[in-house]
């Protein structure tokens, strides 16, 4: 059972994986949430797609004065040392993280990633959908603000504690 990890979720401003506009991270140690982190990020490229705004509600004005990804990541990288990362649909979140590291020419630390989406398909094969909010509900976790990066990371952490 996975007891120490960091659940992570990104929201993006547009179709580019480098356009991270918010990040939520929940640190779990010894099976308990010990810390959390949420930041708005100035996206690269800095434009917003209407559909993305519709999903997460973050607008250009919200990130106008936000830090760029390298500054935000610098604030949290030390807390992630030695921890695997967990995401619901890791292919999206891991690709965002790798794209941002690549874009800013930062050496990627080869994080180990686990996926609660993949795990939920095995744990709950009877569900019609394995979207985060559906799986969270199946795990008796009420996800209040779906598509808010910190709320989604919290839900992911709760799911991971039950099924990973």
Secondary structure as the mmCIF struct_conf table of DSSP 4:
data_model
#
loop_
_struct_conf.conf_type_id
_struct_conf.id
_struct_conf.beg_label_comp_id
_struct_conf.beg_label_asym_id
_struct_conf.beg_label_seq_id
_struct_conf.end_label_comp_id
_struct_conf.end_label_asym_id
_struct_conf.end_label_seq_id
BEND BEND1 UNK A 4 UNK A 4
STRN STRN1 UNK A 5 UNK A 12
BEND BEND2 UNK A 13 UNK A 16
TURN_TY1_P TURN_TY1_P1 UNK A 17 UNK A 18
STRN STRN2 UNK A 20 UNK A 29
TURN_TY1_P TURN_TY1_P2 UNK A 30 UNK A 31
STRN STRN3 UNK A 32 UNK A 40
BEND BEND3 UNK A 44 UNK A 45
HELX_RH_AL_P HELX_RH_AL_P1 UNK A 50 UNK A 56
HELX_RH_AL_P HELX_RH_AL_P2 UNK A 60 UNK A 63
TURN_TY1_P TURN_TY1_P3 UNK A 64 UNK A 65
HELX_LH_PP_P HELX_LH_PP_P1 UNK A 66 UNK A 68
HELX_RH_AL_P HELX_RH_AL_P3 UNK A 69 UNK A 80
TURN_TY1_P TURN_TY1_P4 UNK A 81 UNK A 82
HELX_LH_PP_P HELX_LH_PP_P2 UNK A 83 UNK A 83
STRN STRN4 UNK A 84 UNK A 87
TURN_TY1_P TURN_TY1_P5 UNK A 88 UNK A 89
HELX_RH_AL_P HELX_RH_AL_P4 UNK A 90 UNK A 103
TURN_TY1_P TURN_TY1_P6 UNK A 104 UNK A 105
HELX_LH_PP_P HELX_LH_PP_P3 UNK A 106 UNK A 108
STRN STRN5 UNK A 113 UNK A 115
HELX_RH_AL_P HELX_RH_AL_P5 UNK A 116 UNK A 123
TURN_TY1_P TURN_TY1_P7 UNK A 124 UNK A 126
BEND BEND4 UNK A 128 UNK A 128
HELX_RH_AL_P HELX_RH_AL_P6 UNK A 132 UNK A 138
TURN_TY1_P TURN_TY1_P8 UNK A 139 UNK A 140
BEND BEND5 UNK A 144 UNK A 145
TURN_TY1_P TURN_TY1_P9 UNK A 146 UNK A 147
HELX_RH_AL_P HELX_RH_AL_P7 UNK A 149 UNK A 163
#
